Amino acid sequence: MDSLSLPLAVTLAVLAAYWLGRVIRAARMRLAPRVTYWAAPGLGALLLAPMLDVPALFGVGAGLMLLAEYWPQAFVPTRTRPSPGWPFVVTLLGTGLGVNVLRGSTDPWITAVSAALLLAGLAGLLAAAAYRPWPVTPALTFAARWKTVTTPDWPELTVTLSERGAHLRNVSGRALRMAGWSPAGLNAWYPVRTPAGEAVQELAAGQEALLPVHGHDHGVRVWYAPARGEATHLFRADWTPTAHAEDRVLN
C-alpha cells in the first residue's frame, strides 16, 4: 500500500464514483449493467499496477475501463428489476477480503481483488435499488367495449380461418392488451384464448390466439389496446360464412 500515491488513490476513487454514478443513471433509464462490469477488474488492475510495479497493468486496466464505457452492450434494456442476490454475495466476499486488508495484510492481490469485488457488488446493489419499474398498465375489461374506439391506419392484427376457427395473430411488432371479442353481428363477449385454450390478457408480437367461430359466423370483432396507451382499438374482419361458401357468386 505504501507504493500507492495519494494522487493515484484520489484518481481511482473519482473513476469508481463516476462509474457507480453511471450505473445509477442507467438503472433510472431501465438499463441493466452487463459488459460495464469489466470496470471493476479494470480499476483493480489500475490499483494493482503500482503495488506490483508492473506498468503494463495500467494498460490492461485502462483497456477494461474503455471497454466498460464504450462497448455497445455495456448496458441492456430490461423490463424487470436487476436481481440483488448475486451482488449481495459478491459484496460479502469483497468485505471479507477487505477485513484482512484492514487488519494489516500487505498482499497486493488481496487488496486489488477485494476492491474489485466490493465495487462490482456495490454497482449491482445500486442498479437494483435505483431501477425505475415500468408503470403498471391495468388490464382491459368488458368496459372497453363501450368506449370510443379507433381503427389504426395499418392493421395490427390479422385473421386466418381453419377448421378449428379464426386464428388471430399480432402483426404490430409490439405487445397488445386484449379485452375480448365477439362474432360479427352478435351481442356476445368472449375472452381471447391461445390455441391451447388459455385466456390471455396480452398478446405478444407474433403471438397467435384462436377464436372459436362456427360455420355460420361471417366475421369477428376484437377489442384491444396497445401495451402502453389508453386508447381502445377495434379490429374488424369479415368473410363469407363457410356454410354458404358454395353459394358465393363472384362478380
C-alpha positions, 0 to 999 in steps of 0.5 A: 500500500505504501507504493500507492500515491495519494494522487493515484488513490484520489484518481481511482476513487473519482473513476469508481464514483463516476462509474457507480454514478453511471450505473445509477443513471442507467438503472433510472433509464431501465438499463441493466449493467452487463459488459460495464462490469469489466470496470471493476477488474479494470480499476483493480488492475489500475490499483494493482499496477503500482503495488506490483510495479508492473506498468503494463497493468495500467494498460490492461486496466485502462483497456477494461475501463474503455471497454466498460464505457464504450462497448455497445452492450455495456448496458441492456434494456430490461423490463424487470428489476436487476436481481440483488442476490448475486451482488449481495454475495459478491459484496460479502466476499469483497468485505471479507477480503477487505477485513484482512486488508484492514487488519494489516495484510500487505498482499497486493492481490488481496487488496486489488481483488477485494476492491474489485469485488466490493465495487462490482457488488456495490454497482449491482446493489445500486442498479437494483435499488435505483431501477425505475419499474415500468408503470403498471398498465391495468388490464382491459375489461368488458368496459372497453367495449363501450368506449370510443374506439379507433381503427389504426391506419395499418392493421395490427392484427390479422385473421386466418380461418381453419377448421378449428376457427379464426386464428388471430395473430399480432402483426404490430411488432409490439405487445397488445392488451386484449379485452375480448371479442365477439362474432360479427353481428352478435351481442356476445363477449368472449375472452381471447384464448391461445390455441391451447385454450388459455385466456390471455390478457396480452398478446405478444408480437407474433403471438397467435390466439384462436377464436372459436367461430362456427360455420355460420359466423361471417366475421369477428370483432376484437377489442384491444389496446396497445401495451402502453396507451389508453386508447381502445382499438377495434379490429374488424374482419369479415368473410363469407360464412363457410356454410354458404361458401358454395353459394358465393357468386363472384362478380 
